[in-house]
């Protein structure tokens, strides 16, 4: 794993368009994988992809067409 693949909490929050406090809460609840380097906490870029995949919901299809809200 190279350094470019590890993100700070702020970088992770920015990539997911959420607050750093949310990323910290996920860390404390064990919802996100972290890497500790001394006292520094880093999040693997693969975790961002996993979170996005996990939250992805397929579009609902009605009569062969995507449903519009």
Number of C-alpha atoms within 10 A of each C-alpha: 6 6 8 8 11 19 20 17 21 16 15 21 18 12 12 15 9 12 13 17 12 12 20 17 12 13 16 10 9 10 12 17 13 18 12 9 8 6 6 10 15 20 21 20 16 12 16 18 11 12 13 12 10 9 8 9 8 7 10 10 10 9 6 7 9 11 10 8 3
